[in-house]
Amino acid sequence: MDKIRMLLSRCAAFFRKKKLEADLDDELSAHLDLAVHENLQRGMSQSEARTASHLVHNHRHSPDNHVAQRFVPVYL
């Protein structure tokens, strides 16, 4: 029964992949925006704040490769 549930869960995740990726991208963008805002509060210029935020949080698309690997189909 657990294998059937796991298979159904993976199938559902496969078809929801675009929404999950969009949600992740939105969340990462929100974190970057917050970091930029905090850097602006510290007195940095707009470009300095954005650059510093990207350096601290890596580039906003770098986790995509890691996340995409989680959605590789697993054959039972």
N, CA, C, O and CB atoms as a CASP TS submission, in Angstrom:
PFRMAT TS
TARGET T0000
AUTHOR 0000-0000-0000
METHOD Language model
MODEL 1
PARENT N/A
ATOM      1  N   MET     1       0.819  -1.196   0.000  1.00  0.00           N
ATOM      2  CA  MET     1       0.000   0.000   0.000  1.00  0.00           C
ATOM      3  C   MET     1       0.862   1.258   0.000  1.00  0.00           C
ATOM      4  O   MET     1       0.537   2.238  -0.670  1.00  0.00           O
ATOM      5  CB  MET     1      -0.931  -0.001   1.201  1.00  0.00           C
ATOM      6  N   ASP     2       1.964   1.229   0.755  1.00  0.00           N
ATOM      7  CA  ASP     2       2.840   2.390   0.817  1.00  0.00           C
ATOM      8  C   ASP     2       3.492   2.670  -0.536  1.00  0.00           C
ATOM      9  O   ASP     2       3.693   3.830  -0.897  1.00  0.00           O
ATOM     10  CB  ASP     2       3.910   2.185   1.882  1.00  0.00           C
ATOM     11  N   LYS     3       3.822   1.622  -1.285  1.00  0.00           N
ATOM     12  CA  LYS     3       4.442   1.824  -2.596  1.00  0.00           C
ATOM     13  C   LYS     3       3.460   2.467  -3.568  1.00  0.00           C
ATOM     14  O   LYS     3       3.853   3.296  -4.388  1.00  0.00           O
ATOM     15  CB  LYS     3       4.947   0.490  -3.163  1.00  0.00           C
ATOM     16  N   ILE     4       2.203   2.094  -3.483  1.00  0.00           N
ATOM     17  CA  ILE     4       1.187   2.706  -4.345  1.00  0.00           C
ATOM     18  C   ILE     4       1.020   4.173  -3.984  1.00  0.00           C
ATOM     19  O   ILE     4       0.934   5.029  -4.865  1.00  0.00           O
ATOM     20  CB  ILE     4      -0.165   1.963  -4.221  1.00  0.00           C
ATOM     21  N   ARG     5       0.974   4.460  -2.705  1.00  0.00           N
ATOM     22  CA  ARG     5       0.841   5.847  -2.248  1.00  0.00           C
ATOM     23  C   ARG     5       2.053   6.675  -2.685  1.00  0.00           C
ATOM     24  O   ARG     5       1.902   7.820  -3.111  1.00  0.00           O
ATOM     25  CB  ARG     5       0.685   5.899  -0.709  1.00  0.00           C
ATOM     26  N   MET     6       3.249   6.099  -2.582  1.00  0.00           N
ATOM     27  CA  MET     6       4.460   6.795  -2.986  1.00  0.00           C
ATOM     28  C   MET     6       4.451   7.051  -4.494  1.00  0.00           C
ATOM     29  O   MET     6       4.832   8.132  -4.944  1.00  0.00           O
ATOM     30  CB  MET     6       5.705   5.984  -2.584  1.00  0.00           C
ATOM     31  N   LEU     7       4.017   6.063  -5.270  1.00  0.00           N
ATOM     32  CA  LEU     7       3.942   6.225  -6.721  1.00  0.00           C
ATOM     33  C   LEU     7       2.948   7.319  -7.104  1.00  0.00           C
ATOM     34  O   LEU     7       3.232   8.145  -7.971  1.00  0.00           O
ATOM     35  CB  LEU     7       3.548   4.902  -7.383  1.00  0.00           C
ATOM     36  N   LEU     8       1.795   7.322  -6.461  1.00  0.00           N
ATOM     37  CA  LEU     8       0.792   8.355  -6.735  1.00  0.00           C
ATOM     38  C   LEU     8       1.301   9.741  -6.344  1.00  0.00           C
ATOM     39  O   LEU     8       1.052  10.724  -7.041  1.00  0.00           O
ATOM     40  CB  LEU     8      -0.510   8.045  -5.985  1.00  0.00           C
ATOM     41  N   SER     9       2.005   9.805  -5.236  1.00  0.00           N
ATOM     42  CA  SER     9       2.563  11.078  -4.781  1.00  0.00           C
ATOM     43  C   SER     9       3.584  11.609  -5.780  1.00  0.00           C
ATOM     44  O   SER     9       3.604  12.803  -6.078  1.00  0.00           O
ATOM     45  CB  SER     9       3.211  10.919  -3.397  1.00  0.00           C
ATOM     46  N   ARG    10       4.421  10.730  -6.290  1.00  0.00           N
ATOM     47  CA  ARG    10       5.435  11.155  -7.261  1.00  0.00           C
ATOM     48  C   ARG    10       4.804  11.561  -8.580  1.00  0.00           C
ATOM     49  O   ARG    10       5.257  12.507  -9.225  1.00  0.00           O
ATOM     50  CB  ARG    10       6.450  10.041  -7.496  1.00  0.00           C
ATOM     51  N   CYS    11       3.770  10.855  -8.980  1.00  0.00           N
ATOM     52  CA  CYS    11       3.053  11.232 -10.212  1.00  0.00           C
ATOM     53  C   CYS    11       2.416  12.607 -10.051  1.00  0.00           C
ATOM     54  O   CYS    11       2.482  13.435 -10.959  1.00  0.00           O
ATOM     55  CB  CYS    11       1.968  10.178 -10.563  1.00  0.00           C
ATOM     56  N   ALA    12       1.810  12.846  -8.915  1.00  0.00           N
ATOM     57  CA  ALA    12       1.185  14.144  -8.656  1.00  0.00           C
ATOM     58  C   ALA    12       2.249  15.243  -8.657  1.00  0.00           C
ATOM     59  O   ALA    12       2.025  16.316  -9.217  1.00  0.00           O
ATOM     60  CB  ALA    12       0.421  14.127  -7.302  1.00  0.00           C
ATOM     61  N   ALA    13       3.400  14.989  -8.038  1.00  0.00           N
ATOM     62  CA  ALA    13       4.472  15.986  -7.999  1.00  0.00           C
ATOM     63  C   ALA    13       4.993  16.264  -9.403  1.00  0.00           C
ATOM     64  O   ALA    13       5.336  17.401  -9.728  1.00  0.00           O
ATOM     65  CB  ALA    13       5.621  15.513  -7.089  1.00  0.00           C
ATOM     66  N   PHE    14       5.052  15.235 -10.229  1.00  0.00           N
ATOM     67  CA  PHE    14       5.522  15.414 -11.604  1.00  0.00           C
ATOM     68  C   PHE    14       4.609  16.374 -12.358  1.00  0.00           C
ATOM     69  O   PHE    14       5.089  17.240 -13.089  1.00  0.00           O
ATOM     70  CB  PHE    14       5.592  14.058 -12.335  1.00  0.00           C
ATOM     71  N   PHE    15       3.312  16.229 -12.187  1.00  0.00           N
ATOM     72  CA  PHE    15       2.372  17.074 -12.907  1.00  0.00           C
ATOM     73  C   PHE    15       2.219  18.457 -12.275  1.00  0.00           C
ATOM     74  O   PHE    15       1.742  19.385 -12.928  1.00  0.00           O
ATOM     75  CB  PHE    15       1.028  16.395 -12.975  1.00  0.00           C
ATOM     76  N   ARG    16       2.618  18.601 -11.018  1.00  0.00           N
ATOM     77  CA  ARG    16       2.565  19.904 -10.346  1.00  0.00           C
ATOM     78  C   ARG    16       3.904  20.612 -10.405  1.00  0.00           C
ATOM     79  O   ARG    16       4.075  21.657  -9.777  1.00  0.00           O
ATOM     80  CB  ARG    16       2.134  19.737  -8.893  1.00  0.00           C
ATOM     81  N   LYS    17       4.844  20.074 -11.136  1.00  0.00           N
ATOM     82  CA  LYS    17       6.220  20.570 -11.151  1.00  0.00           C
ATOM     83  C   LYS    17       6.298  22.066 -11.450  1.00  0.00           C
ATOM     84  O   LYS    17       7.008  22.794 -10.755  1.00  0.00           O
ATOM     85  CB  LYS    17       7.034  19.804 -12.175  1.00  0.00           C
ATOM     86  N   LYS    18       5.590  22.531 -12.459  1.00  0.00           N
ATOM     87  CA  LYS    18       5.670  23.949 -12.838  1.00  0.00           C
ATOM     88  C   LYS    18       5.168  24.856 -11.718  1.00  0.00           C
ATOM     89  O   LYS    18       5.751  25.910 -11.466  1.00  0.00           O
ATOM     90  CB  LYS    18       4.860  24.206 -14.116  1.00  0.00           C
ATOM     91  N   LYS    19       4.102  24.457 -11.053  1.00  0.00           N
ATOM     92  CA  LYS    19       3.582  25.270  -9.943  1.00  0.00           C
ATOM     93  C   LYS    19       4.564  25.274  -8.783  1.00  0.00           C
ATOM     94  O   LYS    19       4.801  26.318  -8.174  1.00  0.00           O
ATOM     95  CB  LYS    19       2.208  24.743  -9.474  1.00  0.00           C
ATOM     96  N   LEU    20       5.135  24.123  -8.474  1.00  0.00           N
ATOM     97  CA  LEU    20       6.102  24.049  -7.385  1.00  0.00           C
ATOM     98  C   LEU    20       7.327  24.902  -7.693  1.00  0.00           C
ATOM     99  O   LEU    20       7.841  25.590  -6.811  1.00  0.00           O
ATOM    100  CB  LEU    20       6.516  22.593  -7.134  1.00  0.00           C
ATOM    101  N   GLU    21       7.799  24.863  -8.936  1.00  0.00           N
ATOM    102  CA  GLU    21       8.944  25.684  -9.320  1.00  0.00           C
ATOM    103  C   GLU    21       8.601  27.173  -9.257  1.00  0.00           C
ATOM    104  O   GLU    21       9.423  27.984  -8.831  1.00  0.00           O
ATOM    105  CB  GLU    21       9.418  25.311 -10.728  1.00  0.00           C
ATOM    106  N   ALA    22       7.395  27.527  -9.680  1.00  0.00           N
ATOM    107  CA  ALA    22       6.970  28.931  -9.615  1.00  0.00           C
ATOM    108  C   ALA    22       6.883  29.397  -8.164  1.00  0.00           C
ATOM    109  O   ALA    22       7.291  30.514  -7.844  1.00  0.00           O
ATOM    110  CB  ALA    22       5.605  29.120 -10.319  1.00  0.00           C
ATOM    111  N   ASP    23       6.356  28.549  -7.289  1.00  0.00           N
ATOM    112  CA  ASP    23       6.274  28.892  -5.866  1.00  0.00           C
ATOM    113  C   ASP    23       7.667  29.089  -5.281  1.00  0.00           C
ATOM    114  O   ASP    23       7.893  30.021  -4.510  1.00  0.00           O
ATOM    115  CB  ASP    23       5.522  27.797  -5.085  1.00  0.00           C
ATOM    116  N   LEU    24       8.600  28.214  -5.646  1.00  0.00           N
ATOM    117  CA  LEU    24       9.964  28.330  -5.154  1.00  0.00           C
ATOM    118  C   LEU    24      10.607  29.615  -5.664  1.00  0.00           C
ATOM    119  O   LEU    24      11.284  30.313  -4.909  1.00  0.00           O
ATOM    120  CB  LEU    24      10.795  27.111  -5.576  1.00  0.00           C
ATOM    121  N   ASP    25      10.400  29.930  -6.937  1.00  0.00           N
ATOM    122  CA  ASP    25      10.964  31.148  -7.507  1.00  0.00           C
ATOM    123  C   ASP    25      10.399  32.383  -6.813  1.00  0.00           C
ATOM    124  O   ASP    25      11.131  33.334  -6.540  1.00  0.00           O
ATOM    125  CB  ASP    25      10.687  31.213  -9.013  1.00  0.00           C
ATOM    126  N   ASP    26       9.099  32.370  -6.527  1.00  0.00           N
ATOM    127  CA  ASP    26       8.476  33.492  -5.803  1.00  0.00           C
ATOM    128  C   ASP    26       9.076  33.650  -4.413  1.00  0.00           C
ATOM    129  O   ASP    26       9.346  34.767  -3.970  1.00  0.00           O
ATOM    130  CB  ASP    26       6.955  33.285  -5.693  1.00  0.00           C
ATOM    131  N   GLU    27       9.282  32.544  -3.737  1.00  0.00           N
ATOM    132  CA  GLU    27       9.841  32.607  -2.380  1.00  0.00           C
ATOM    133  C   GLU    27      11.278  33.114  -2.405  1.00  0.00           C
ATOM    134  O   GLU    27      11.664  33.933  -1.571  1.00  0.00           O
ATOM    135  CB  GLU    27       9.784  31.225  -1.709  1.00  0.00           C
ATOM    136  N   LEU    28      12.066  32.631  -3.356  1.00  0.00           N
ATOM    137  CA  LEU    28      13.450  33.097  -3.457  1.00  0.00           C
ATOM    138  C   LEU    28      13.504  34.580  -3.806  1.00  0.00           C
ATOM    139  O   LEU    28      14.341  35.314  -3.282  1.00  0.00           O
ATOM    140  CB  LEU    28      14.214  32.281  -4.506  1.00  0.00           C
ATOM    141  N   SER    29      12.620  35.017  -4.684  1.00  0.00           N
ATOM    142  CA  SER    29      12.565  36.441  -5.033  1.00  0.00           C
ATOM    143  C   SER    29      12.206  37.296  -3.825  1.00  0.00           C
ATOM    144  O   SER    29      12.760  38.378  -3.633  1.00  0.00           O
ATOM    145  CB  SER    29      11.551  36.676  -6.154  1.00  0.00           C
ATOM    146  N   ALA    30      11.276  36.806  -3.013  1.00  0.00           N
ATOM    147  CA  ALA    30      10.887  37.546  -1.804  1.00  0.00           C
ATOM    148  C   ALA    30      12.062  37.665  -0.842  1.00  0.00           C
ATOM    149  O   ALA    30      12.262  38.716  -0.233  1.00  0.00           O
ATOM    150  CB  ALA    30       9.699  36.857  -1.104  1.00  0.00           C
ATOM    151  N   HIS    31      12.849  36.586  -0.699  1.00  0.00           N
ATOM    152  CA  HIS    31      14.023  36.643   0.182  1.00  0.00           C
ATOM    153  C   HIS    31      15.046  37.644  -0.344  1.00  0.00           C
ATOM    154  O   HIS    31      15.632  38.403   0.427  1.00  0.00           O
ATOM    155  CB  HIS    31      14.667  35.251   0.316  1.00  0.00           C
ATOM    156  N   LEU    32      15.258  37.642  -1.661  1.00  0.00           N
ATOM    157  CA  LEU    32      16.197  38.598  -2.237  1.00  0.00           C
ATOM    158  C   LEU    32      15.722  40.030  -2.066  1.00  0.00           C
ATOM    159  O   LEU    32      16.511  40.914  -1.732  1.00  0.00           O
ATOM    160  CB  LEU    32      16.410  38.301  -3.704  1.00  0.00           C
ATOM    161  N   ASP    33      14.446  40.258  -2.291  1.00  0.00           N
ATOM    162  CA  ASP    33      13.891  41.604  -2.120  1.00  0.00           C
ATOM    163  C   ASP    33      14.053  42.086  -0.685  1.00  0.00           C
ATOM    164  O   ASP    33      14.381  43.248  -0.447  1.00  0.00           O
ATOM    165  CB  ASP    33      12.410  41.629  -2.515  1.00  0.00           C
ATOM    166  N   LEU    34      13.825  41.195   0.260  1.00  0.00           N
ATOM    167  CA  LEU    34      14.001  41.544   1.670  1.00  0.00           C
ATOM    168  C   LEU    34      15.457  41.871   1.974  1.00  0.00           C
ATOM    169  O   LEU    34      15.746  42.828   2.691  1.00  0.00           O
ATOM    170  CB  LEU    34      13.520  40.401   2.570  1.00  0.00           C
ATOM    171  N   ALA    35      16.368  41.080   1.430  1.00  0.00           N
ATOM    172  CA  ALA    35      17.792  41.326   1.651  1.00  0.00           C
ATOM    173  C   ALA    35      18.214  42.656   1.026  1.00  0.00           C
ATOM    174  O   ALA    35      19.002  43.396   1.614  1.00  0.00           O
ATOM    175  CB  ALA    35      18.633  40.172   1.072  1.00  0.00           C
ATOM    176  N   VAL    36      17.693  42.961  -0.162  1.00  0.00           N
ATOM    177  CA  VAL    36      18.002  44.244  -0.805  1.00  0.00           C
ATOM    178  C   VAL    36      17.483  45.380   0.065  1.00  0.00           C
ATOM    179  O   VAL    36      18.186  46.367   0.280  1.00  0.00           O
ATOM    180  CB  VAL    36      17.382  44.321  -2.234  1.00  0.00           C
ATOM    181  N   HIS    37      16.274  45.250   0.559  1.00  0.00           N
ATOM    182  CA  HIS    37      15.686  46.292   1.416  1.00  0.00           C
ATOM    183  C   HIS    37      16.541  46.497   2.673  1.00  0.00           C
ATOM    184  O   HIS    37      16.788  47.631   3.081  1.00  0.00           O
ATOM    185  CB  HIS    37      14.229  45.915   1.812  1.00  0.00           C
ATOM    186  N   GLU    38      16.987  45.401   3.279  1.00  0.00           N
ATOM    187  CA  GLU    38      17.827  45.515   4.479  1.00  0.00           C
ATOM    188  C   GLU    38      19.146  46.214   4.154  1.00  0.00           C
ATOM    189  O   GLU    38      19.628  47.034   4.935  1.00  0.00           O
ATOM    190  CB  GLU    38      18.101  44.121   5.083  1.00  0.00           C
ATOM    191  N   ASN    39      19.725  45.885   2.997  1.00  0.00           N
ATOM    192  CA  ASN    39      20.978  46.534   2.598  1.00  0.00           C
ATOM    193  C   ASN    39      20.770  48.017   2.314  1.00  0.00           C
ATOM    194  O   ASN    39      21.645  48.832   2.608  1.00  0.00           O
ATOM    195  CB  ASN    39      21.564  45.845   1.364  1.00  0.00           C
ATOM    196  N   LEU    40      19.625  48.372   1.748  1.00  0.00           N
ATOM    197  CA  LEU    40      19.324  49.790   1.528  1.00  0.00           C
ATOM    198  C   LEU    40      19.201  50.524   2.856  1.00  0.00           C
ATOM    199  O   LEU    40      19.624  51.673   2.982  1.00  0.00           O
ATOM    200  CB  LEU    40      18.028  49.951   0.710  1.00  0.00           C
ATOM    201  N   GLN    41      18.620  49.854   3.846  1.00  0.00           N
ATOM    202  CA  GLN    41      18.489  50.455   5.180  1.00  0.00           C
ATOM    203  C   GLN    41      19.862  50.694   5.805  1.00  0.00           C
ATOM    204  O   GLN    41      20.032  51.605   6.616  1.00  0.00           O
ATOM    205  CB  GLN    41      17.640  49.552   6.099  1.00  0.00           C
ATOM    206  N   ARG    42      20.835  49.874   5.426  1.00  0.00           N
ATOM    207  CA  ARG    42      22.199  50.028   5.954  1.00  0.00           C
ATOM    208  C   ARG    42      22.974  51.126   5.242  1.00  0.00           C
ATOM    209  O   ARG    42      24.105  51.435   5.619  1.00  0.00           O
ATOM    210  CB  ARG    42      22.955  48.717   5.835  1.00  0.00           C
ATOM    211  N   GLY    43      22.371  51.717   4.214  1.00  0.00           N
ATOM    212  CA  GLY    43      23.003  52.838   3.533  1.00  0.00           C
ATOM    213  C   GLY    43      23.658  52.502   2.209  1.00  0.00           C
ATOM    214  O   GLY    43      24.350  53.350   1.646  1.00  0.00           O
ATOM    215  N   MET    44      23.467  51.299   1.690  1.00  0.00           N
ATOM    216  CA  MET    44      24.041  50.948   0.396  1.00  0.00           C
ATOM    217  C   MET    44      23.223  51.570  -0.720  1.00  0.00           C
ATOM    218  O   MET    44      22.046  51.887  -0.550  1.00  0.00           O
ATOM    219  CB  MET    44      24.112  49.421   0.224  1.00  0.00           C
ATOM    220  N   SER    45      23.873  51.740  -1.875  1.00  0.00           N
ATOM    221  CA  SER    45      23.136  52.185  -3.059  1.00  0.00           C
ATOM    222  C   SER    45      22.312  51.007  -3.579  1.00  0.00           C
ATOM    223  O   SER    45      22.496  49.871  -3.142  1.00  0.00           O
ATOM    224  CB  SER    45      24.110  52.730  -4.170  1.00  0.00           C
ATOM    225  N   GLN    46      21.404  51.287  -4.512  1.00  0.00           N
ATOM    226  CA  GLN    46      20.539  50.230  -5.056  1.00  0.00           C
ATOM    227  C   GLN    46      21.366  49.107  -5.690  1.00  0.00           C
ATOM    228  O   GLN    46      21.104  47.929  -5.449  1.00  0.00           O
ATOM    229  CB  GLN    46      19.566  50.818  -6.097  1.00  0.00           C
ATOM    230  N   SER    47      22.355  49.471  -6.491  1.00  0.00           N
ATOM    231  CA  SER    47      23.154  48.439  -7.162  1.00  0.00           C
ATOM    232  C   SER    47      24.026  47.673  -6.167  1.00  0.00           C
ATOM    233  O   SER    47      24.185  46.458  -6.290  1.00  0.00           O
ATOM    234  CB  SER    47      24.034  49.071  -8.249  1.00  0.00           C
ATOM    235  N   GLU    48      24.591  48.376  -5.182  1.00  0.00           N
ATOM    236  CA  GLU    48      25.385  47.691  -4.154  1.00  0.00           C
ATOM    237  C   GLU    48      24.519  46.735  -3.342  1.00  0.00           C
ATOM    238  O   GLU    48      24.937  45.619  -3.033  1.00  0.00           O
ATOM    239  CB  GLU    48      26.055  48.713  -3.221  1.00  0.00           C
ATOM    240  N   ALA    49      23.324  47.170  -3.002  1.00  0.00           N
ATOM    241  CA  ALA    49      22.421  46.335  -2.204  1.00  0.00           C
ATOM    242  C   ALA    49      22.035  45.073  -2.962  1.00  0.00           C
ATOM    243  O   ALA    49      22.021  43.981  -2.394  1.00  0.00           O
ATOM    244  CB  ALA    49      21.162  47.123  -1.817  1.00  0.00           C
ATOM    245  N   ARG    50      21.721  45.222  -4.245  1.00  0.00           N
ATOM    246  CA  ARG    50      21.337  44.061  -5.057  1.00  0.00           C
ATOM    247  C   ARG    50      22.522  43.107  -5.227  1.00  0.00           C
ATOM    248  O   ARG    50      22.366  41.892  -5.110  1.00  0.00           O
ATOM    249  CB  ARG    50      20.814  44.516  -6.441  1.00  0.00           C
ATOM    250  N   THR    51      23.701  43.657  -5.502  1.00  0.00           N
ATOM    251  CA  THR    51      24.890  42.819  -5.674  1.00  0.00           C
ATOM    252  C   THR    51      25.214  42.069  -4.394  1.00  0.00           C
ATOM    253  O   THR    51      25.496  40.872  -4.426  1.00  0.00           O
ATOM    254  CB  THR    51      26.092  43.669  -6.102  1.00  0.00           C
ATOM    255  N   ALA    52      25.173  42.765  -3.272  1.00  0.00           N
ATOM    256  CA  ALA    52      25.473  42.117  -1.991  1.00  0.00           C
ATOM    257  C   ALA    52      24.455  41.026  -1.675  1.00  0.00           C
ATOM    258  O   ALA    52      24.817  39.971  -1.155  1.00  0.00           O
ATOM    259  CB  ALA    52      25.499  43.153  -0.860  1.00  0.00           C
ATOM    260  N   SER    53      23.194  41.272  -1.985  1.00  0.00           N
ATOM    261  CA  SER    53      22.156  40.279  -1.729  1.00  0.00           C
ATOM    262  C   SER    53      22.366  39.029  -2.577  1.00  0.00           C
ATOM    263  O   SER    53      22.193  37.907  -2.101  1.00  0.00           O
ATOM    264  CB  SER    53      20.775  40.873  -2.003  1.00  0.00           C
ATOM    265  N   HIS    54      22.737  39.234  -3.832  1.00  0.00           N
ATOM    266  CA  HIS    54      22.987  38.093  -4.713  1.00  0.00           C
ATOM    267  C   HIS    54      24.208  37.305  -4.254  1.00  0.00           C
ATOM    268  O   HIS    54      24.231  36.078  -4.354  1.00  0.00           O
ATOM    269  CB  HIS    54      23.180  38.565  -6.159  1.00  0.00           C
ATOM    270  N   LEU    55      25.217  38.001  -3.754  1.00  0.00           N
ATOM    271  CA  LEU    55      26.403  37.301  -3.274  1.00  0.00           C
ATOM    272  C   LEU    55      26.104  36.482  -2.022  1.00  0.00           C
ATOM    273  O   LEU    55      26.595  35.364  -1.870  1.00  0.00           O
ATOM    274  CB  LEU    55      27.521  38.295  -2.990  1.00  0.00           C
ATOM    275  N   VAL    56      25.302  37.044  -1.135  1.00  0.00           N
ATOM    276  CA  VAL    56      24.980  36.343   0.109  1.00  0.00           C
ATOM    277  C   VAL    56      24.065  35.161  -0.152  1.00  0.00           C
ATOM    278  O   VAL    56      24.264  34.079   0.400  1.00  0.00           O
ATOM    279  CB  VAL    56      24.329  37.296   1.110  1.00  0.00           C
ATOM    280  N   HIS    57      23.070  35.367  -0.987  1.00  0.00           N
ATOM    281  CA  HIS    57      22.088  34.316  -1.238  1.00  0.00           C
ATOM    282  C   HIS    57      22.386  33.526  -2.503  1.00  0.00           C
ATOM    283  O   HIS    57      21.527  32.806  -3.012  1.00  0.00           O
ATOM    284  CB  HIS    57      20.709  34.914  -1.332  1.00  0.00           C
ATOM    285  N   ASN    58      23.615  33.663  -3.011  1.00  0.00           N
ATOM    286  CA  ASN    58      23.984  33.116  -4.313  1.00  0.00           C
ATOM    287  C   ASN    58      23.064  33.719  -5.351  1.00  0.00           C
ATOM    288  O   ASN    58      22.309  34.641  -5.042  1.00  0.00           O
ATOM    289  CB  ASN    58      23.902  31.557  -4.327  1.00  0.00           C
ATOM    290  N   HIS    59      23.108  33.240  -6.525  1.00  0.00           N
ATOM    291  CA  HIS    59      22.218  33.763  -7.550  1.00  0.00           C
ATOM    292  C   HIS    59      20.861  33.117  -7.377  1.00  0.00           C
ATOM    293  O   HIS    59      20.785  31.949  -6.995  1.00  0.00           O
ATOM    294  CB  HIS    59      22.780  33.508  -8.974  1.00  0.00           C
ATOM    295  N   ARG    60      19.785  33.842  -7.646  1.00  0.00           N
ATOM    296  CA  ARG    60      18.438  33.339  -7.349  1.00  0.00           C
ATOM    297  C   ARG    60      18.073  32.098  -8.131  1.00  0.00           C
ATOM    298  O   ARG    60      17.150  31.384  -7.739  1.00  0.00           O
ATOM    299  CB  ARG    60      17.426  34.402  -7.624  1.00  0.00           C
ATOM    300  N   HIS    61      18.765  31.812  -9.230  1.00  0.00           N
ATOM    301  CA  HIS    61      18.433  30.624 -10.006  1.00  0.00           C
ATOM    302  C   HIS    61      19.356  29.449  -9.708  1.00  0.00           C
ATOM    303  O   HIS    61      19.155  28.363 -10.253  1.00  0.00           O
ATOM    304  CB  HIS    61      18.483  30.944 -11.475  1.00  0.00           C
ATOM    305  N   SER    62      20.353  29.635  -8.863  1.00  0.00           N
ATOM    306  CA  SER    62      21.268  28.528  -8.600  1.00  0.00           C
ATOM    307  C   SER    62      20.601  27.334  -7.917  1.00  0.00           C
ATOM    308  O   SER    62      20.991  26.202  -8.205  1.00  0.00           O
ATOM    309  CB  SER    62      22.406  29.013  -7.753  1.00  0.00           C
ATOM    310  N   PRO    63      19.622  27.515  -7.033  1.00  0.00           N
ATOM    311  CA  PRO    63      18.989  26.339  -6.433  1.00  0.00           C
ATOM    312  C   PRO    63      18.114  25.555  -7.413  1.00  0.00           C
ATOM    313  O   PRO    63      17.760  24.408  -7.140  1.00  0.00           O
ATOM    314  CB  PRO    63      18.157  26.761  -5.252  1.00  0.00           C
ATOM    315  N   ASP    64      17.762  26.163  -8.552  1.00  0.00           N
ATOM    316  CA  ASP    64      16.873  25.486  -9.490  1.00  0.00           C
ATOM    317  C   ASP    64      17.418  24.142  -9.933  1.00  0.00           C
ATOM    318  O   ASP    64      16.667  23.174 -10.054  1.00  0.00           O
ATOM    319  CB  ASP    64      16.634  26.356 -10.694  1.00  0.00           C
ATOM    320  N   ASN    65      18.721  24.076 -10.175  1.00  0.00           N
ATOM    321  CA  ASN    65      19.285  22.808 -10.605  1.00  0.00           C
ATOM    322  C   ASN    65      19.122  21.750  -9.523  1.00  0.00           C
ATOM    323  O   ASN    65      18.801  20.598  -9.817  1.00  0.00           O
ATOM    324  CB  ASN    65      20.758  22.974 -10.966  1.00  0.00           C
ATOM    325  N   HIS    66      19.341  22.138  -8.282  1.00  0.00           N
ATOM    326  CA  HIS    66      19.180  21.195  -7.175  1.00  0.00           C
ATOM    327  C   HIS    66      17.727  20.749  -7.042  1.00  0.00           C
ATOM    328  O   HIS    66      17.456  19.566  -6.833  1.00  0.00           O
ATOM    329  CB  HIS    66      19.660  21.826  -5.862  1.00  0.00           C
ATOM    330  N   VAL    67      16.804  21.683  -7.161  1.00  0.00           N
ATOM    331  CA  VAL    67      15.383  21.360  -7.033  1.00  0.00           C
ATOM    332  C   VAL    67      14.935  20.503  -8.206  1.00  0.00           C
ATOM    333  O   VAL    67      14.182  19.546  -8.026  1.00  0.00           O
ATOM    334  CB  VAL    67      14.534  22.645  -6.952  1.00  0.00           C
ATOM    335  N   ALA    68      15.391  20.839  -9.398  1.00  0.00           N
ATOM    336  CA  ALA    68      14.989  20.079 -10.575  1.00  0.00           C
ATOM    337  C   ALA    68      15.431  18.625 -10.463  1.00  0.00           C
ATOM    338  O   ALA    68      14.750  17.734 -10.971  1.00  0.00           O
ATOM    339  CB  ALA    68      15.569  20.710 -11.840  1.00  0.00           C
ATOM    340  N   GLN    69      16.539  18.377  -9.819  1.00  0.00           N
ATOM    341  CA  GLN    69      17.019  17.014  -9.663  1.00  0.00           C
ATOM    342  C   GLN    69      16.084  16.195  -8.783  1.00  0.00           C
ATOM    343  O   GLN    69      16.032  14.972  -8.919  1.00  0.00           O
ATOM    344  CB  GLN    69      18.422  17.014  -9.080  1.00  0.00           C
ATOM    345  N   ARG    70      15.358  16.829  -7.899  1.00  0.00           N
ATOM    346  CA  ARG    70      14.434  16.107  -7.033  1.00  0.00           C
ATOM    347  C   ARG    70      13.250  15.565  -7.812  1.00  0.00           C
ATOM    348  O   ARG    70      12.580  14.644  -7.346  1.00  0.00           O
ATOM    349  CB  ARG    70      13.949  17.007  -5.914  1.00  0.00           C
ATOM    350  N   PHE    71      12.975  16.119  -8.992  1.00  0.00           N
ATOM    351  CA  PHE    71      11.819  15.714  -9.765  1.00  0.00           C
ATOM    352  C   PHE    71      12.146  14.712 -10.871  1.00  0.00           C
ATOM    353  O   PHE    71      11.317  14.431 -11.737  1.00  0.00           O
ATOM    354  CB  PHE    71      11.176  16.918 -10.357  1.00  0.00           C
ATOM    355  N   VAL    72      13.365  14.178 -10.826  1.00  0.00           N
ATOM    356  CA  VAL    72      13.719  13.144 -11.796  1.00  0.00           C
ATOM    357  C   VAL    72      12.879  11.910 -11.472  1.00  0.00           C
ATOM    358  O   VAL    72      12.836  11.482 -10.318  1.00  0.00           O
ATOM    359  CB  VAL    72      15.268  12.816 -11.760  1.00  0.00           C
ATOM    360  N   PRO    73      12.214  11.336 -12.465  1.00  0.00           N
ATOM    361  CA  PRO    73      11.363  10.163 -12.185  1.00  0.00           C
ATOM    362  C   PRO    73      12.176   9.025 -11.587  1.00  0.00           C
ATOM    363  O   PRO    73      13.288   8.734 -12.029  1.00  0.00           O
ATOM    364  CB  PRO    73      10.663   9.684 -13.469  1.00  0.00           C
ATOM    365  N   VAL    74      11.616   8.406 -10.600  1.00  0.00           N
ATOM    366  CA  VAL    74      12.243   7.266  -9.944  1.00  0.00           C
ATOM    367  C   VAL    74      11.421   6.041 -10.305  1.00  0.00           C
ATOM    368  O   VAL    74      10.218   5.988 -10.052  1.00  0.00           O
ATOM    369  CB  VAL    74      12.337   7.463  -8.383  1.00  0.00           C
ATOM    370  N   TYR    75      12.071   5.077 -10.885  1.00  0.00           N
ATOM    371  CA  TYR    75      11.375   3.865 -11.295  1.00  0.00           C
ATOM    372  C   TYR    75      11.473   2.817 -10.201  1.00  0.00           C
ATOM    373  O   TYR    75      12.556   2.524  -9.695  1.00  0.00           O
ATOM    374  CB  TYR    75      11.950   3.322 -12.613  1.00  0.00           C
ATOM    375  N   LEU    76      10.335   2.262  -9.848  1.00  0.00           N
ATOM    376  CA  LEU    76      10.311   1.280  -8.779  1.00  0.00           C
ATOM    377  C   LEU    76      10.646  -0.095  -9.278  1.00  0.00           C
ATOM    378  O   LEU    76      10.669  -1.046  -8.497  1.00  0.00           O
ATOM    379  CB  LEU    76       8.974   1.265  -8.113  1.00  0.00           C
TER
END
